[in-house]
């Protein structure tokens, strides 16, 4: 199973970061996320981070070995979190340009039961979103690092990807999104924030 590193910034020079990532080519794949406008009819989670860098690796040792390089590229003012990646099938997969990033901060009363319910019941509803190109669910993995970044802590993260902000908006306004919201009430006991942010997404060094 692959892992990825989320690195979030309250402020950043996006073009400069993308240039440095393109030169360094750290990891197997990298995605840069920047804020875009979209309206979720069920919630409003406020201002998004200025930048989220998501770097993929074959395993945790490769991720931890890359941390000093990434810290030099990205700078010290960031929060990071390492996650195991689970990919789910969608009807028409592809590389879209607009993501909906979600973070469940937790805690859940029984984290294993909560994740099992989520993958069995909620993920299939997510896969029904019209126009969805990619669906990933992320679980936290322990990370050993000393590069000056803050450690983020989430029970789970998700990403759904669409072609454009307009396609994301259509998905958020769809009946599939309403089903997801109804299922949220059936989750096992959980408290804490759930944060949703619409983002434009691009690869600083696209893979072929």
N, C-alpha and C positions, 0 to 999 in steps of 0.2 A: 504494500500500500504506500502510495506517495504521501508526502507531507508538504505543507506550504507555510510560509511565514507571512503574516499580516503586519505591516509597519504603517502606523497612522501618524499624521502630522496635523497640528492645529494651524500651521502656516507653512508655506513652501513655495519655492520657485519651480513650478512644474516642468517647464521646458528645460531648465538646467538639470533637474533630476533625471528626466527622460534621456537626455544626452549622455549623462554619466553612466546610466544603466545600459544604454546601447553599446557603449565602449567596453564596459566590463563583462557583460554577458554572464552574470552570476546565476547559477541554477539552470534547470532544464527549461523553464518557461518563466516569463515575468509579465504581469499585467499591472498597468497604472490606472488608478481610478480617481476621477476628479468630479466634483459635484455637478449635478444637472437638475433642472426643475422637473418635478413630477408630483402629482397629488394623489395620495392614498385616501380613498373615501372613508376609511375607518380610523385613521390616526394621523398625528403630526408630531414627529420626534425632533423637531427643531433643526438647528444648523448642523450640517454634516462636517466631517473633517475636511481640511483643505486638500488633502492628498492621502490616498492609501496605496501603498505598493504591496503587491501580492506576488511572492516569489515561490516557485515550485521546485521541489527536490525529490530525488529518488528515495531518500530516507533521512532520518534524523541526524546521523553522523555527518552527512554531506551538508545539511542545513547549518549545524553548529559550526562546522569548519568554515563556512562562508560568512558567518556573522561579522568578523573583523573587517572583511572587505566591504560588506554592505554598510557597516557603520561609517567607514571612511567615505563611501560614496554619498550616503544619505545624510550624514551629520547626526549630532547627539540629541536633538530636540524631537524625540519620537517615542511612541509606545509600540511594543511588539508582542506578538502571540504566535506560537507554533501550533499547527493543527494537522491532524490526520485528515486526508481527503477521501470522501466517498462520492463517486459520480453515479448519477441515476439517468436512465434512458428517457429521452423525450422523443416526440413524434418526428420532428424535423430538426435534427441537431445541426449546429453550425457555429461559427465564430461571430457572435453579435458584438455590437458596439455600445450597449447600454446595460448596466447591471443594477440589480436591487440587492444591496448588501444588508444582511440582517445579523444581529448579534443578540443572543439570549444571555444576559449576564448571570441569571440564576440567583439563588440556588434552587434546585428541585429537591423535594423531600426524599425521593429515591431516583438519583440521576440515571441509573441503568433502566429502570422502568419508564422513565420519562423519554429517554432516547429511543427505546424500543417502540413506544407508542408513536413517536414522531415519525420514525422511518416506516412503520407499518401503515399508518393512517394519513399522516400529513403530507409526506413526500409524494404519494400518488396524486393527491389533489394539486400539489404544486406542478406536477408534470402535465396537468390538464390546462394550465394557463395558455391562452391563445398566443401563438407566436413565440413560445419559449424555445430557445436554442441550446441552452445548457443549464443543468441543475447539479449543484454540488452541495453537500452537507459536510461540515467540519467538526471534528471532536478534538478537544485539547490534548496535547502531549507535553510531558515535562521538558523544559528547556533549560539548559545550563548556559549562562552567558554573563559576560562582564564588560559590555561595550558602552555602558552609560545610558541605555534606553530604559524606560519604564516598562514593567511587565503588565500587560493586560491579562485579565482573567475572565473567560467566558465559559458558560456551560456548553454552548454550541454556537456556531456561526453557519450561515447559509448564503448561497449566491444563486440567483436566477438571472439569466442573460437573455436579452432581446436585441433585435437589429438596431432599433432607434429609440429615443425617448418617447416618440409617439406610439411605438409598439408596446413599450412598457406601460404607458398610460392606458392604452386599450386593455391590457391585461389586468391592471389594477381596477378598472371599471367593469370587469367581466363577472359573470356568474361564478366562474371558478374561484375568483378571489373571495367572493361572498361565502362560498362553501368552506374555504380555508379559515375565514374568520369564525364561522360557526363551529368548526372543529376545534379551534383554539379553546373554546369553553369546555371541551371534553378532555383536555390534557390532564395527566396526573398532577398532583399538587405541586405548585410552582409559585415562587414570588421573586420579585426583582424586575429590573427594566428589560424591555425588549426594544431594540433600536433598529430602525429601518432607514436606509439612505439610498436614494437613487443616484447613480454615478455613470458618467461617460467612462468607457473602458477601452484601453488600447494597449497593444504589445509594443514596447520600446524597441525590441528586436524581433519582429515577427518570425515564427518558425514556418518552414515550407512543407 
